[in-house]
């Protein structure tokens, strides 16, 4: 894969042996016994392949879950999985299949995520228990297949077992059977919808060292965990090796956090050193979080002060907003001038990468590009308390794959490209999850993943705020749609030909059919027009029969002066909510976070009186809230609460 790097790396390695103690290639990289070695990288979002060099096209728009389940299904001897959050039943089912084949399966997970979502977690752990699979979390608590829970309390205050890796077939005597799966993706249902990557490595020495890390946490080398000997977080020593050759590619591998005696290599120090010493042309980072005050951030900022060094970065919007509100460097004016270009992401869901690229755009043919990636968030917690892993890969070809992925992410952030729409089966009935207004509903397109669906051919009055304004008749239109959907659990969404609907602007535009409890069905699009709660909309391609039928329905409702058409001069006019016809007494959603009273705010999930007052205090101190993620700056409000209330609020 890295032919150009092969000669350069060999040259540097010989120079190191002769005269250069500071070479980027260290000397404890031991020869492997596997005969075929490689690294394969997978991205789940579209890359910008116009940045391809030498015809390299990355594995993009990929099903990342399959990169692990395929390995588990191929395992003949052993599967060791260390995962922060395990919900996705495709993975659980693959683990059970492996155990049924006689494969040794061991699972390490995070205490806080074992039962953070009972809807998905309890069935998962029941599935593993019934499959005879034992697991341990970072408190040392063991879940045995017979249903026993052996509780322990290892040091764990505030820390996370944040790993995402699996070691495949290390029990095999053949070193060519050994594989590692790792990357940034949690094995949740939402993980494949977040912007993530996975890496598969075929190399027996790297697999051996990942297994060492696993067995520190497992507490033994056998099939059963030994919780009294298990070590997590700052109680783990360093693994036996940190530098490797994977074929002709040099790789460094580190595990955090720093140990209590501070004898392990510091990930933060090593990454900062590489940024400072190896950057000659450009830097890029893709980050879920990148704390502005940590050494890695300081190194990126200081090196990019050189006008000859270009720095590009994309940050998940939840954290970018936090940095902006706190006046931090990544959202400052200086982050968008003088060779720097830092911006918030605009992805389907979360931007979950943890990647830094050094000289990936360097045109020098003798340049060695460096990719730094893994589960390690660029934060103090990752360095000092959480279990993380990070890879440093010296390979131009791999760096080119990452830069194509980066350019896809940046293109979406700039608005030049649209985020992909999630797949939906037009024949499948989806769980109804809510009504935003008379125009938009929400359905669960995958377990735990809500997605908005707009009624095609319909232009219903829209809601904009908690109590200040909306389109005329919006409250009545929403109330009618909610009444129409009473006793409805499932909806079907289809395009103009009964196929997949149009996906634009972060939602589907579809014909929506609701199935009632008695088995009867209702066309929501038709009902909104027929009863005079919406205008006809010509936007997006529609079936020719529906165009004429819908226009006729609107004409008849207008003739009758029905509902919205009682006062046609007001159609489309923005009015205070208090003037809406048939406005319900209970709080209306969406609620305007910048204008709502404390009483209105308490109508939101997980927002009680104290948090409502804290939101108002935050508004008074910091000014208008510009992103729902700003709420995470308020004590007691975390990402899950923000995710829950996001569909229910606006920020006008």
CORMOFEN-V157370 format. One record per residue. N is the residue number from 1. RES is the residue in one letter. PSI is psi as a letter, one per 40 degrees, with the letter a starting at -180 (NA if undefined). NEAR is the number of other C-alpha atoms within 8 Angstrom. Layout:
n-><N N>
res-><RES RES>
psi-><PSI PSI>
near-><NEAR NEAR>
//
This chain:
n-><1 2 3 4 5 6 7 8 9 10 11 12 13 14 15 16 17 18 19 20 21 22 23 24 25 26 27 28 29 30 31 32 33 34 35 36 37 38 39 40 41 42 43 44 45 46 47 48 49 50 51 52 53 54 55 56 57 58 59 60 61 62 63 64 65 66 67 68 69 70 71 72 73 74 75 76 77 78 79 80 81 82 83 84 85 86 87 88 89 90 91 92 93 94 95 96 97 98 99 100 101 102 103 104 105 106 107 108 109 110 111 112 113 114 115 116 117 118 119 120 121 122 123 124 125 126 127 128 129 130 131 132 133 134 135 136 137 138 139 140 141 142 143 144 145 146 147 148 149 150 151 152 153 154 155 156 157 158 159 160 161 162 163 164 165 166 167 168 169 170 171 172 173 174 175 176 177 178 179 180 181 182 183 184 185 186 187 188 189 190 191 192 193 194 195 196 197 198 199 200 201 202 203 204 205 206 207 208 209 210 211 212 213 214 215 216 217 218 219 220 221 222 223 224 225 226 227 228 229 230 231 232 233 234 235 236 237 238 239 240 241 242 243 244 245 246 247 248 249 250 251 252 253 254 255 256 257 258 259 260 261 262 263 264 265 266 267 268 269 270 271 272 273 274 275 276 277 278 279 280 281 282 283 284 285 286 287 288 289 290 291 292 293 294 295 296 297 298 299 300 301 302 303 304 305 306 307 308 309 310 311 312 313 314 315 316 317 318 319 320 321 322 323 324 325 326 327 328 329 330 331 332 333 334 335 336 337 338 339 340 341 342 343 344 345 346 347 348 349 350 351 352 353 354 355 356 357 358 359 360 361 362 363 364 365 366 367 368 369 370 371 372 373 374 375 376 377 378 379 380 381 382 383 384 385 386 387 388 389 390 391 392 393 394 395 396 397 398 399 400 401 402 403 404 405 406 407 408 409 410 411 412 413 414 415 416 417 418 419 420 421 422 423 424 425 426 427 428 429 430 431 432 433 434 435 436 437 438 439 440 441 442 443 444 445 446 447 448 449 450 451 452 453 454 455 456 457 458 459 460 461 462 463 464 465 466 467 468 469 470 471 472 473 474 475 476 477 478 479 480 481 482 483 484 485 486 487 488 489 490 491 492 493 494 495 496 497 498 499 500 501 502 503 504 505 506 507 508 509 510 511 512 513 514 515 516 517 518 519 520 521 522 523 524 525 526 527 528 529 530 531 532 533 534 535 536 537 538 539 540 541 542 543 544 545 546 547 548 549 550 551 552 553 554 555 556 557 558 559 560 561 562 563 564 565 566 567 568 569 570 571 572 573 574 575 576 577 578 579 580 581 582 583 584 585 586 587 588 589 590 591 592 593 594 595 596 597 598 599 600 601 602 603 604 605 606 607 608 609 610 611 612 613 614 615 616 617 618 619 620 621 622 623 624 625 626 627 628 629 630 631 632 633 634 635 636 637 638 639 640 641 642 643 644 645 646 647 648 649 650 651 652>
res-><X X X X X X X X X X X X X X X X X X X X X X X X X X X X X X X X X X X X X X X X X X X X X X X X X X X X X X X X X X X X X X X X X X X X X X X X X X X X X X X X X X X X X X X X X X X X X X X X X X X X X X X X X X X X X X X X X X X X X X X X X X X X X X X X X X X X X X X X X X X X X X X X X X X X X X X X X X X X X X X X X X X X X X X X X X X X X X X X X X X X X X X X X X X X X X X X X X X X X X X X X X X X X X X X X X X X X X X X X X X X X X X X X X X X X X X X X X X X X X X X X X X X X X X X X X X X X X X X X X X X X X X X X X X X X X X X X X X X X X X X X X X X X X X X X X X X X X X X X X X X X X X X X X X X X X X X X X X X X X X X X X X X X X X X X X X X X X X X X X X X X X X X X X X X X X X X X X X X X X X X X X X X X X X X X X X X X X X X X X X X X X X X X X X X X X X X X X X X X X X X X X X X X X X X X X X X X X X X X X X X X X X X X X X X X X X X X X X X X X X X X X X X X X X X X X X X X X X X X X X X X X X X X X X X X X X X X X X X X X X X X X X X X X X X X X X X X X X X X X X X X X X X X X X X X X X X X X X X X X X X X X X X X X X X X X X X X X X X X X X X X X X X X X X X X X X X X X X X X X X X X X X X X X X X X X X X X X X X X X X X X X X X X X X X X X X X X X X X X X X X X X X X X X X X X X X X X X X X X X X X X X X X X X X X X X X X X X X X X X X X X X X X X X X X X X X X>
psi-><d f d d d d d d d d d d d d d d d d e g e e i e h i e e h i i i e i d h i i h h i h i e i h i g e e e i i f e h h i g i f i g d d d d d d d d d d e h e d i h h h h h d h h d h d d d d d d d d d d d d e e h h h h h h a h d d e d f e g d d d d d d d d d d d d d e f h i i i i e e e h h h i d e e i h h h i g i h e h e i i g e i g i i h h f e e i e h e e e h i h h a a e h i f i d e d e e i h i i i h h h g h d d d d d d d d d d d d d d d e i e a e h i g d e e i h i b e e h i i i e h e i i h g b e h h h i h i h i i i i d e f e i h h d d d d d d d d d d d e h d d i i i i h h d i g h d e i d d d d d d d d d e d h e e h h h i i h i h d d d d d d d d d e f i d e e i d e e e i f e i g h i i i g i d b i h e i g h h h h f d e h e h e e i h i h h h i a e h i g i d d d d d d i h i i i i h h g h d d d d d d d d d d d d d d d d d d e e d i i i i i i i i h e e i h i h h e i h d a e d h i h i h e i h e h i h i h i h i e h g i h i h d i d e d i i i h e d d d d d d d d d d d e h e h d i i h h i a d f e a h i h h i f f i i h i h h h h h i d e e i i h h d d d d d d d e f e i i i h e i i h i h d d d d d d d d d d d d d d d d e f h b d e d g d e e h e h h i i d e e i h f h i d i h i i i h h d e e i i d d d d e e i h e h a d d d d d d d d d d d d d e a i h e i d e d d e e h h e h a d d d d d d e d e e i i f NA>
near-><4 10 7 9 14 10 8 9 10 8 8 10 11 8 9 14 9 6 6 8 6 5 9 4 10 9 7 8 10 7 5 9 7 10 6 8 10 9 9 7 11 12 16 13 12 10 13 11 7 5 9 11 7 4 5 9 7 12 8 11 9 9 8 12 10 7 11 10 11 8 9 12 9 6 12 9 12 14 16 12 12 12 16 14 11 13 11 11 7 8 11 12 9 11 12 13 9 15 13 8 7 8 12 10 14 11 12 14 16 14 11 7 11 11 9 7 7 7 6 9 13 9 8 13 8 8 11 14 14 8 10 10 14 14 12 14 13 15 10 13 13 14 12 12 12 6 7 7 8 8 7 9 8 7 6 11 4 5 9 14 16 11 11 14 11 11 16 17 13 16 6 10 5 7 11 10 10 15 14 16 14 11 13 13 12 10 13 10 12 9 11 13 10 12 16 15 13 14 12 12 12 14 17 14 9 10 15 9 11 10 11 9 10 11 11 12 11 14 13 11 6 5 7 6 12 9 12 6 7 14 10 13 15 10 8 9 7 8 9 5 8 10 14 14 12 12 7 10 12 13 12 10 11 10 12 16 13 13 13 7 4 6 9 8 9 9 11 9 10 9 10 12 8 9 12 10 6 7 13 7 10 13 16 10 11 13 16 13 11 10 9 10 6 10 9 11 11 10 11 13 8 8 11 14 8 7 8 7 14 11 13 10 11 14 16 15 10 9 11 13 13 12 13 11 9 6 8 10 9 10 13 10 6 8 11 10 8 7 11 12 10 13 10 11 13 11 12 12 7 10 14 12 12 16 11 11 15 13 14 13 8 10 5 5 5 7 9 9 13 14 16 12 13 13 14 10 10 12 10 9 8 14 13 10 15 14 14 14 12 13 12 11 12 12 14 14 10 10 13 14 12 11 12 15 15 11 11 13 13 10 11 14 14 7 8 7 9 8 9 7 10 7 5 7 6 12 7 7 7 10 10 12 9 7 11 13 15 16 13 11 13 13 14 13 12 7 7 7 9 10 10 11 12 11 14 12 13 13 10 12 17 10 12 11 15 18 12 10 12 14 14 12 12 15 15 12 15 13 10 9 13 9 7 6 9 7 6 11 9 11 14 12 12 14 14 11 6 7 8 10 13 9 9 9 5 9 11 13 14 14 14 12 11 13 12 14 8 4 6 7 8 9 10 12 12 9 9 15 16 12 9 14 15 13 10 11 8 7 6 8 6 10 8 6 6 8 11 8 8 13 9 8 11 14 8 9 14 10 7 7 10 11 8 12 12 7 8 7 4 7 12 7 7 8 11 10 12 7 6 13 7 6 9 8 4 4 8 9 11 13 14 14 11 9 8 12 7 10 9 11 13 11 8 9 8 5 11 8 9 7 10 13 9 9 10 10 8 10 11 7 6 8 7 6 11 6 8 9 12 13 10 12 7 10 5 6 11 8 8 6 10 13 8 8 10 8 8 10 13 11 11 6>
//
